[in-house]
Amino acid sequence: MPFIRTIFIYAVMFATLMMTVGGGVGAFMAMADLVSPPAYYQSFQDYKQMRQHEAESKDTTGKPAQLSEEELKKEYEEMIAAEQARIRQSAINSLIKSLGWILIPFPVFLYMQRLQRARE
């Protein structure tokens, strides 16, 4: 029976260590997204064409409601700011989850390590 107990302790230590390493990698990736978030790829010209197409398809009178260039630019910048805020919030959420993958299994690993050392 001591053999089975030793295998169990080492299996738990391995699993919790892998969880902690995975959490560390996830935390590093989330920090990278916070420091250098992915770029937004839609250009103003693409946004402008999309909005004009939407306005044309929604208009039932056959005469599209046109927004001025300044209004479109303002909407585009607001959309980019909202997207950047969403990406930042997602990175923070991912970081918190990754820290959970570090903080929860690591004490179990330490406990099992002490338990194994006491048995030796």
C-alpha positions as CSV (number, residue, x, y, z in Angstrom):
1,M,0.0,0.0,0.0
2,P,2.8,2.5,0.5
3,F,3.6,2.1,-3.2
4,I,0.1,3.2,-4.2
5,R,0.2,6.1,-1.8
6,T,3.5,7.3,-3.2
7,I,2.2,7.0,-6.7
8,F,-0.9,9.0,-5.7
9,I,1.2,11.7,-4.1
10,Y,3.4,12.0,-7.1
11,A,0.4,12.1,-9.5
12,V,-1.2,14.9,-7.5
13,M,2.1,16.8,-7.4
14,F,2.5,16.4,-11.2
15,A,-1.1,17.5,-11.9
16,T,-1.0,20.5,-9.7
17,L,2.5,21.5,-11.0
18,M,1.1,21.3,-14.6
19,M,-1.9,23.4,-13.6
20,T,0.4,26.0,-12.0
21,V,2.7,26.1,-15.1
22,G,-0.3,26.5,-17.4
23,G,-1.6,29.3,-15.2
24,G,1.8,31.0,-15.4
25,V,1.8,30.8,-19.2
26,G,-1.8,32.1,-19.3
27,A,-0.9,35.0,-17.0
28,F,2.1,35.9,-19.2
29,M,0.0,35.9,-22.3
30,A,-2.7,38.1,-20.6
31,M,0.0,40.5,-19.5
32,A,1.3,40.6,-23.0
33,D,-2.2,41.5,-24.2
34,L,-2.4,44.3,-21.6
35,V,1.0,45.7,-22.5
36,S,0.7,45.4,-26.3
37,P,-2.9,44.7,-27.3
38,P,-3.7,43.4,-30.7
39,A,-4.2,46.1,-33.4
40,Y,-7.6,47.0,-34.8
41,Y,-7.6,46.2,-38.5
42,Q,-10.7,48.0,-40.0
43,S,-9.7,51.1,-41.8
44,F,-11.8,54.3,-41.8
45,Q,-12.5,53.8,-45.5
46,D,-13.8,50.3,-44.8
47,Y,-16.0,51.6,-41.9
48,K,-17.3,54.4,-44.1
49,Q,-18.3,52.1,-46.9
50,M,-19.9,49.7,-44.4
51,R,-22.0,52.5,-42.8
52,Q,-23.0,53.8,-46.2
53,H,-24.1,50.4,-47.3
54,E,-26.1,50.0,-44.0
55,A,-27.8,53.3,-44.5
56,E,-28.7,52.4,-48.1
57,S,-30.2,49.1,-47.1
58,K,-32.2,50.5,-44.2
59,D,-33.7,53.4,-46.2
60,T,-37.2,52.6,-47.5
61,T,-37.7,55.8,-49.4
62,G,-34.8,55.2,-51.8
63,K,-32.9,58.2,-50.5
64,P,-30.1,57.2,-48.1
65,A,-29.6,59.2,-45.0
66,Q,-25.9,60.4,-45.3
67,L,-23.8,61.2,-42.4
68,S,-21.1,63.8,-42.7
69,E,-17.5,62.9,-42.8
70,E,-16.9,64.3,-39.3
71,E,-19.8,62.3,-37.9
72,L,-18.5,59.1,-39.5
73,K,-14.9,59.9,-38.2
74,K,-16.3,60.4,-34.7
75,E,-18.3,57.2,-34.8
76,Y,-15.2,55.3,-36.1
77,E,-13.0,56.6,-33.3
78,E,-15.6,55.8,-30.7
79,M,-15.9,52.3,-32.1
80,I,-12.1,51.8,-31.9
81,A,-12.0,53.1,-28.4
82,A,-14.8,50.7,-27.4
83,E,-13.0,47.8,-29.1
84,Q,-9.7,48.7,-27.3
85,A,-11.6,48.9,-23.9
86,R,-13.2,45.5,-24.7
87,I,-9.8,43.9,-25.5
88,R,-8.3,45.4,-22.3
89,Q,-11.1,44.1,-20.2
90,S,-10.8,40.7,-21.8
91,A,-7.1,40.6,-21.0
92,I,-7.7,41.6,-17.4
93,N,-10.4,38.9,-17.1
94,S,-7.9,36.3,-18.6
95,L,-5.2,37.4,-16.2
96,I,-7.5,36.9,-13.2
97,K,-8.5,33.5,-14.4
98,S,-4.8,32.5,-15.0
99,L,-3.9,33.7,-11.5
100,G,-6.6,31.4,-10.2
101,W,-4.8,28.5,-12.0
102,I,-1.6,29.5,-10.1
103,L,-3.0,30.3,-6.6
104,I,-5.4,27.4,-6.2
105,P,-3.2,24.3,-7.1
106,F,0.2,25.6,-5.9
107,P,-0.6,25.2,-2.2
108,V,-1.9,21.7,-2.8
109,F,1.5,21.0,-4.6
110,L,3.4,22.3,-1.6
111,Y,1.3,20.3,0.8
112,M,1.8,17.1,-1.1
113,Q,5.6,17.8,-1.4
114,R,5.9,18.2,2.4
115,L,3.8,15.1,2.8
116,Q,6.2,13.1,0.6
117,R,9.3,14.5,2.3
118,A,7.9,13.5,5.7
119,R,7.5,10.0,4.4
120,E,11.1,9.7,3.2
